[in-house]
């Protein structure tokens, strides 16, 4: 029996990671993309503006045609949302953000990846989404046999639909895409305390980030928050200034290639996740690094 | 308007995950508890809507009897009453959770808006709100970073690459929100005192069998890093700049 993979047209990389898990379960047919290296692609004709109910109906029709052994989707907003709709309609269990599956036993992430759960899914049709950035992506283009179809949509499928898109231009370096992130926690002490972090960030073409404590205190906007409930970052270097290293924060920065911790406490949990550390007062260390960089560049 | 917010009691995890001996739960003997972050913002959003439009905010928590503490916390920042769906402390899977919430909602006068967090901090199942909406036959919009209500229509905003997607759905509706939609207020001392006398009703349904059955929890093998200490104080700056050069970011 085939495995159905629901593609997220907005995220090719995570769709390809989900394909890796789907392939471990059987031969894969895809819904919603004709660009993946699989044998067959089911392409629904849907209204241009996203409607989760319409996608759920499209996926249900594909399920009825293919009678798959499992349905897999990337753990994106849309992947999770559409699978949850199908699960609710069919009263089936749905396991979000899995990292592995074998038979009816799966592994999924909890606490934004700080903890794993092994679970058994009691279902004739397991619905699984795949945790982002855990599995490798399947590479390569494909030329699947394309099966286009027009789902029979009801009014209620279109009751929730994107009505408008408001453009927003982001000024400065994007946190999610920055090569360097200079991030501050409780140890920065105040909103004004971020001045020295901004100066260093300006010199490194870096984005400024922060921990949840900082946004809860109102020192920085939530858009700067790195963590389980903020932005997940993957820079070449993450500089954690005065951040203790709560699991909520590590869930957002563990994708960094290297982490440098600047902390007064040599026993802080952040040091167990960091590659480098400087022990001491960040209000002395951060300006010293800025001065050293300027000196090095002027030579 | 009548607004219901569903919240979950979760441990404040700190720096390290430690499991109970049977690997079934986090060891919480030395931990405090809180409300999942997204839901904390859900309560604030509901209180603001009712401040603007009038009405009542009800907060529901499914959890052990101690979850009344988290309900009282929400009553201290402006919610009016609570419903505790009390469990024996064992974990309820998403379908059982949704069914218990639906039963509690059906026992009430209709809510115009039911607010969830997008996903709970601990189990992160991303589905309870959608299941409840489906059972009640209501529209549901997830992952909101903006919400306003005018003339019986909820304007819902999601952050997407390049801007915001806007949905408009008629009430009654279900939404799930993300942290950052607002900055929740802190309770005042008098408000905490007043919260003690606000009504919290308890129902205790039977737990159905799990269809997503937790077998055990595992603490992932971390990278086992031991940070290389580059130095102490400002004197470490040259070593830091060397590292930046090695990484090609200086």
Contacts between the chains, C-beta under 8 A, distances in Angstrom:
chain1	res1	chain2	res2	distance
A	10	B	161	7.6
A	50	B	165	7.4
A	52	B	142	7.8
A	77	B	142	7.1
A	77	B	143	5.4
A	77	B	158	7.7
A	80	B	126	4.2
A	80	B	127	7.5
A	81	B	126	7.6
A	81	B	130	7.1
A	81	B	142	5.5
A	81	B	143	7.8
A	83	B	127	7.9
A	84	B	126	6.1
A	84	B	127	3.9
A	84	B	130	4.2
A	84	B	131	7.1
A	85	B	130	5.9
A	85	B	134	7.3
A	87	B	127	6.3
A	87	B	130	7.9
A	87	B	131	7.2
A	88	B	98	7.8
A	88	B	127	7.3
A	88	B	130	5.4
A	88	B	131	4.4
A	88	B	133	7.6
A	88	B	134	3.7
A	88	B	135	7.4
A	89	B	134	6.4
A	91	B	95	7.3
A	92	B	211	7.9
A	93	B	93	7.0
A	93	B	94	7.4
A	93	B	95	6.1
A	93	B	211	4.0
A	93	B	212	4.4
A	94	B	94	7.2
A	94	B	125	7.7
A	94	B	127	5.6
A	94	B	212	7.5
A	95	B	212	5.7
A	96	B	119	7.6
A	96	B	124	6.5
A	96	B	125	5.4
A	96	B	126	4.4
A	96	B	127	6.7
A	97	B	124	6.4
A	97	B	126	7.6
A	105	B	215	7.1
A	107	B	218	7.8
A	109	B	124	7.1
A	110	B	122	6.0
A	110	B	123	5.8
A	110	B	124	5.9
A	110	B	217	7.3
A	111	B	13	6.7
A	111	B	17	7.1
A	111	B	121	6.7
A	111	B	122	6.1
A	111	B	124	7.3
A	112	B	121	7.9
A	112	B	124	7.1
A	113	B	220	7.3
A	114	B	13	7.3
A	114	B	17	5.6
A	114	B	220	7.5
A	115	B	17	5.2
A	115	B	26	7.6
A	115	B	217	5.9
A	115	B	218	7.3
A	115	B	219	6.3
A	115	B	220	7.2
A	116	B	217	7.0
A	116	B	218	4.3
A	116	B	219	7.6
A	116	B	220	5.4
A	117	B	123	7.7
A	117	B	214	5.8
A	117	B	215	7.9
A	117	B	216	7.7
A	117	B	217	5.6
A	117	B	218	7.5
A	118	B	214	7.7
A	118	B	215	4.5
A	118	B	216	5.3
A	118	B	217	7.8
A	118	B	218	6.6
A	119	B	212	5.7
A	119	B	213	5.9
A	119	B	214	5.3
A	119	B	215	5.9
A	120	B	212	7.9
A	120	B	213	4.5
A	120	B	215	5.9
A	121	B	211	7.1
A	121	B	212	5.7
A	121	B	213	7.7
A	122	B	210	7.6
A	122	B	211	4.5
A	122	B	212	7.7
A	122	B	213	6.5
A	123	B	211	6.5
A	129	B	126	7.6
A	159	B	139	4.9
A	159	B	169	6.9
A	160	B	139	4.8
A	160	B	140	6.7
A	160	B	141	5.7
A	160	B	167	5.9
A	160	B	169	5.8
A	161	B	167	6.9
A	162	B	165	4.6
A	162	B	166	7.0
A	162	B	167	6.2
A	163	B	166	5.5
A	163	B	167	5.9
A	163	B	168	5.2
A	164	B	165	7.5
A	164	B	166	4.1
A	165	B	160	7.6
A	165	B	162	8.0
A	165	B	163	6.0
A	165	B	164	7.2
A	165	B	165	5.6
A	165	B	166	7.2
A	166	B	157	7.7
A	166	B	163	5.0
A	166	B	164	4.5
A	166	B	165	8.0
A	166	B	166	6.3
A	167	B	162	6.2
A	167	B	163	4.4
A	168	B	162	7.0
A	168	B	163	4.2
A	168	B	164	6.4
A	179	B	249	5.9
A	180	B	249	5.0
A	204	B	244	7.5
A	204	B	249	6.3
A	204	B	250	7.3
A	212	B	37	7.3
A	215	B	180	7.6
A	215	B	183	7.5
A	216	B	183	7.5
A	216	B	184	7.9
A	218	B	183	5.9
A	222	B	179	6.5
A	222	B	180	3.2
A	222	B	183	7.5
A	223	B	180	7.0
A	225	B	179	7.8
A	225	B	180	7.2
A	228	B	37	8.0
A	228	B	121	6.8
A	229	B	37	4.5
A	229	B	38	6.4
A	229	B	121	7.4
A	229	B	178	7.4
A	229	B	179	4.2
A	229	B	180	7.8
A	230	B	179	7.4
A	230	B	180	7.5
A	236	B	247	5.5
A	236	B	248	7.2
A	236	B	249	5.4
A	237	B	243	8.0
A	237	B	244	6.8
A	237	B	247	5.4
A	237	B	249	5.1
A	244	B	15	6.5
A	245	B	15	5.5
A	246	B	13	6.9
A	246	B	14	5.9
A	246	B	15	5.8
A	247	B	13	4.9
A	247	B	14	7.2
A	247	B	15	6.8
A	247	B	16	7.4
A	247	B	17	6.2
A	248	B	13	7.0
A	248	B	121	7.7
A	257	B	247	7.5
A	258	B	243	7.8
A	258	B	247	6.1
A	259	B	227	8.0
A	260	B	230	7.8
A	260	B	240	6.9
A	260	B	243	6.9
A	261	B	227	6.1
A	266	B	229	7.5
A	268	B	15	7.7
A	269	B	14	7.6
A	269	B	15	2.9
A	269	B	16	6.3
A	270	B	15	8.0
A	271	B	226	7.9
A	271	B	227	4.5
A	272	B	222	7.1
A	272	B	225	6.2
A	272	B	226	7.8
A	272	B	227	7.7
A	273	B	222	7.3
A	273	B	223	7.5
A	273	B	225	6.1
A	274	B	225	6.6
A	274	B	227	4.0
A	275	B	225	6.4
A	275	B	227	6.2
A	275	B	228	6.6
A	276	B	227	5.9
A	276	B	228	5.2
A	276	B	229	7.9
A	276	B	230	5.3
A	276	B	240	7.7
A	276	B	243	5.8
A	277	B	227	4.0
A	277	B	228	7.2
A	277	B	229	5.3
A	277	B	230	6.7
A	278	B	229	7.5
A	278	B	230	5.2
A	278	B	231	5.8
A	278	B	232	7.1
A	278	B	233	7.7
A	278	B	236	4.3
A	278	B	239	7.9
A	278	B	240	6.4
A	279	B	229	6.4
A	279	B	231	7.8
A	279	B	232	4.8
A	279	B	233	7.7
A	280	B	232	5.0
A	280	B	233	3.9
A	280	B	234	7.5
A	280	B	236	7.5
A	281	B	233	6.9
A	284	B	233	6.0
A	284	B	234	4.7
A	285	B	233	6.4
A	285	B	234	5.7
A	285	B	236	6.6
A	285	B	237	7.0
A	287	B	234	7.8
A	288	B	234	3.6
A	288	B	235	7.8
A	288	B	236	7.8
A	288	B	237	3.9
A	289	B	237	4.7
A	289	B	240	5.0
A	289	B	241	6.7
A	291	B	237	7.0
A	292	B	237	4.0
A	292	B	238	5.7
A	292	B	240	7.2
A	292	B	241	4.8
A	293	B	241	5.7
A	293	B	244	7.5
A	293	B	250	6.4
A	296	B	241	5.6
A	296	B	250	7.2
